[in-house]
Amino acid sequence: MLDKTARTGLNSLGLPGAPADTRVVVAMSGGVDSSVVAAMLHAEGYDVVGVTLQLYDHGAALARKGACCAGRDIHDARRVAETLGFPHYVLDYENRFRESVIEEFAESYLAGATPVPCIRCNERVKFRDLLGTARDLDADCMATGHYIRRLEGPAGPELHRAADPSRDQSYFLFSTTPEQLDFLRFPLGHLGSKAETRALAARFGLAVADKPDSQDICFVPNGSYAAVIEKLRPGAAEPGEIVYLDGRVLGRHEGVIHYTVGQRRGLGIGGGPSGGEPLFVIRLDAGGRRVIVGPRAALASRSFPLAEINWLGDAPFEAAPEEGWEVAVRVRSTRPPKPARLHPLGPDRARVDLLDPEEGVAPGQACVFYAPEGSRVLGGGWIRR
């Protein structure tokens, strides 16, 4: 590391000067990933400052054991910092988190969309408010435990998928702006597996080395979206009709918030009008309190609109060729990217045309753009009706 610094004038984080002269704020959730980042950088001699966000009241009904930024995790982050000997701060972001993430989650869900609050949290809390706090602490950069890579390209820093496809978090980080990317660092993105991260944690003697990964959304107990919405918006679960695509009423439901696009189980109405075909939720009409169902083939989409585009390509977004940008897109975090054409409709709006249809494209989900070949992330946007 010292040889590289002497040779290039840059340290391992790509910044000028020795590690001891470089202050790094590490966003510490209390899990193994961010703890390893802090330990790695501290071992290299960086001036590490750990920061943990308290995002909600630990004792409230919405909190649950094992979620990031809950009471136990704050304690674990503090213990790592104390063990290794660097300063650690806990910041109360509860109001900001509720206003910027939870409230929109509730409103989107009530409107029949399928929101992704983890993206909004990264966009509006961690990479905006916390990044601002890091600058206030005179940090030279901020590091996180996300599995994604930041690589230097001809036009500046680029965002790339993680080396381990099973750990890649690029879907949740598409809204990272070029200005934020200039300040951010992701030391784990090059690792080949989570096992490597846990081995590093054991090597550094971290008590969290075997701590399980957090599951689901941090403020959603046991993955029950509807239960959270009912707590946030009492009386929101109004009953209505389950309707076939052609308008025929097939049954009743106890609230649109209990359903998502693509859902098959739990409809309670048997097969379709003919009695034999499996039925899926095709779309949600929140205003009319209707759940529209149909055959699986009706879930397929070839084209859909996007809003709130964040573009990370080198050329201006609206300077697309006549046939649109050639990209690969991911419409769910668990699905592989698929070939598509991206047609700008303004500075932050677009239409996506898929080469092959994709099932279950739902309003409120993110659509993330990738280079047709290679690992580069080109941005993304939010799927609209």
Disulfide bonds with the S-S distance in Angstrom:
none
